[in-house]
Amino acid sequence: MSTETEGEGGSVGATGLTDSDAVLMIASAVALFSLPWVLVDGFGIVAEMLDFSIGGYVGLPSLILIYGIVVIGYNLLLGYTGLLSFGHAAFFGTGAYVAGVVSQSVGSPIVMVLAGIAVATLIAWPIGWVSIRRTGVYFAVITLTFGQMLYFWALGPGSWLTNGDNGFSEVGTGPILGTFELDSAVFPNIGFLQSYTYEYVFIAILALLALWIANRILKSPYGLIFEALGQNQQRVSFVGLNVQRYKLMAFIISAVFAGAGGALFIMHENYVHPNTAYYWIQSGDFVIMTILGGAGSLVGPVFGAFIFEYVANVLSGLSLPVIGAIGSLWRIVLGAVFVVIVWTFPKGVYPGVRDFLVRRGARDALDRLSDRVRNRGGESE
């Protein structure tokens, strides 16, 4: 027999999920299911109508979710705990290389992800322990330094493992559960669902799991302390809590997500280079994605990952009337998009749109209320 209790988040059943949690998971599952069709087929239909190429390609939804997983975890550190790390590529790259090496003997995607997470977590512990001793720009610089150390290690002394500047391409990813090939279509006989591959389904399940874990963390006492640290670390220390311990845990938890994303990245690309794994620009991209989507909001960074990867992989291939082919200038376009979004929605895309809809709903409710008052006034006369 199940029992239910009532809390701030709604009723809580035997599963431990509140009503708001269930709504979040259902809405996220629907969004993840819709993403490939909207991005590839839906945008493709619009592109044909406009005679303008704006549709994505089959692998793009998977790539968006891979970075989405990374920034969901990174947001716990930046958006809630208030720690700006410029070295999270260290954990992303480590997850990628470890998964690639493991794939040579055990090609199971699940084992590859678990191995990437495990090693990324192990190196996050000492890096985090050293980095959190400083705050502000000093913390950012220390994390940047560790990331660059691993970058130069991968190019030089560690090239026996990473293959140096040639990149690591000896990836032997096998089928999921020994049965489902990653690049095979889930619905091979349905034409408009060809963009749904087993790789995407696997990554989407992990993205949904990442979202659920982040949500549970934020609603736990740990999450409340993370938010308190982001607001005022001194006050947290005054109530007797070990600030350094909680900052370290936030750092390690974010590294877990980055390690998972790195493992999925090499699984998706079948190749990784130190520039895409460890270089500081990769860490900067995580920062941009998080801020674009909305730091401090649970799903906001995923929207940021969508915008970033869409600009990088789709808009970069366009040819505009004035500037011609965008190509390598796509970061200029991204910069313009970033400026517009920050100017329009200072909190990021997701919080900005959400607040706009809330305000619009409140105005509509007030309009309806005023209409009722006027109508009643007219009837009384």
Disulfide bonds with the S-S distance in Angstrom:
none
